[in-house]
Amino acid sequence: MEIAVLVFVIAIIFITRSIKVVPQQHAWVIERLGKYHGTLTPGLNILVPFIDKVAYKHLLKEVPLDIASQVCITRDNTQLQVDGILYFQVTDAMRASYGSSNYIVAISQLAQTSLRSVIGKLELDKTFEERDIINAQVVSAIDEAALNWGVKVLRYEIKDLTPPKEILHAMQAQITAEREKRALIAASEGRRQEQINIATGEREAFIARSEGEKQAVINKAQGEAASITAVADATAAAIERIAAAIRQPGGEQAVQLKVAERAVDAYSKVAADSTTTLIIPGNMSEVSTLIATAMKMVQSTK
């Protein structure tokens, strides 16, 4: 009975040491008698008990790694407190196991030194403007060395760039001065445009008024000309009708009667005015002479 139990326990030990199930996105490095033998892929794997052993286990997923904050000096001798985050992935389990004693520490240290080197080539203002360039250069520097460690550096991102308080205060003062300068320029441009608009409006209004006055004078002249033409046409038509009437039988007698009536009306109006002194000709035949003269003028007109 004891032998059976012992055999059963030994069998369980052999099974547990010989059968390995590797999870997805993992890689296990196998050593046989202390020497690298192979890498187990996800799924069921069979090992030789007591000869093969799992020496290293690696996660193949993308891993974020915080890079500790450090002080970097820019090209213009300004100190910056910089920290970031690095994303990497194990691509070769064998190199990750034997290429470096601790590839995570190696990547972290290399990221810090690369970042100091890159920022040292830039001035303070450029470090804020060219973050993408800094990130790309850090990734390029780390990725070249990380190939020997079986690691692929995917990207690096700067989280914070913090200058000293004195530099930060000076930058804020500079920004404030620049904004005030822009405000003054904008205000002056506004006043300039306002003056231009006012002058343009006055010029256009003057032109409009002068055009209106010109058109009014033209219209008045055209109206007066039309009025004179209409009066002349009416007078000519009246004269023509009078001349035609005189040519009719009895026309001359009618003219004599009309002239006599006008003469009598003129004398009566003068006599009606109390402030006017009326001098009557001694010979009333002169009135008939006046009428006869008027008739001769009418006949000569005919």
FENQUITA-V580800 format. One line per field, one symbol per residue. psi: psi as a letter, one per 20 degrees, with the letter a starting at -180 (. if undefined). burial: b if it has 9 or more other ideal C-beta (glycine too) atoms within 8 Angstrom, else e. Layout:
psi->???
burial->???
This chain:
psi->ghhggghgghggggghihppoprqkqpppppoljqphrpprpapqproqigqqohqpqpjrppqoppqqrpqprhklpppoprappprpphohghhhihqhnhghgggghgghhghgghiiqrghhhhhlgggggghggggghghihijkpoogrpppgqoorrhghgghhhgggghghhghggghghhggghgggggggggghggggghhggghgggggghggghgggggggggghggghghhhhiqpjgghhgggggggggggghhhhhhohipppopqhoiihghggghghhhhghhh.
burial->eeeeeeeeeeeebbeeebbbebeeebbbbbbbeeebeebbeeeebebebeebebebebebeebebebeebebbbeeebbbbbbbbbbbbbeebbbbbebeeebeebbbebbbebbbbbbbebebeebeebbeebbebbbebbbebbeebbbbbeebebeebebeeebbeebeeeeeeeeeeeeeeeeeeeeeeeeeeeeeeeeeeeeeeeeeeeeeeeeeeeeeeeeeeeeeeeeeeeeeeebebbeeeebbebbbeebbeebeeebeebeeeeeeeeeeeeeeeebeebbeebbeebeeee
